[in-house]
């Protein structure tokens, strides 16, 4: 387990007291909920535990605040489950979120962090690492499995790739982008293929959604400084 950085909670400072934590557990499998609960109590992590199998119900949980920890079971390599994580983060802005996932790629872990997770724990390591991860995020840290620490670093986009992605996010076709940038369509396709690989996606829709999410997160204009976004290369992207 690797600690990436200190993060800010809703009050703007790290939690100092993790003796008793309010943990909200969300997993669609009863067996997984039992494993997660056992992993925390086995390591003498004192928690007040609330359980649900539906992430949409989390917004209805009473007393959930910046001092709460949400443990969310999901597969970080599946786009639809990352969409659920992004929705969860939009609805619950204050609590820290620890994602419990099957073994995943660096792409999936990076996208989970960008979707709003503060920590990632693999199911195969759950019993030994979950309590550590929960304590860490409760103290204001972000954590990932150590073996993937290097692979989640964000590679930089070129200025031209950012321009192309900006136009894609506005719904322009390759021909329209080429006309605006005074480039050939083949050059636009080349920039898109490179950007798709860095994002780890295969479609314009996914790339546009992630680019807009990145812009909102960074607060940068599309013509501003080069921005980093992480993902190992995924071959076979279609532009």
Beta strands, then each sheet from edge to edge (+ up, - down):
strand 1: 2-6
strand 2: 20-26
strand 3: 46-52
strand 4: 68-73
strand 5: 96-101
strand 6: 119-122
strand 7: 141-144
strand 8: 155-156
strand 9: 228-229
sheet 1: 1+ 7-
sheet 2: 3+ 2+ 4+ 5+ 6+
sheet 3: 8+ 9-
end
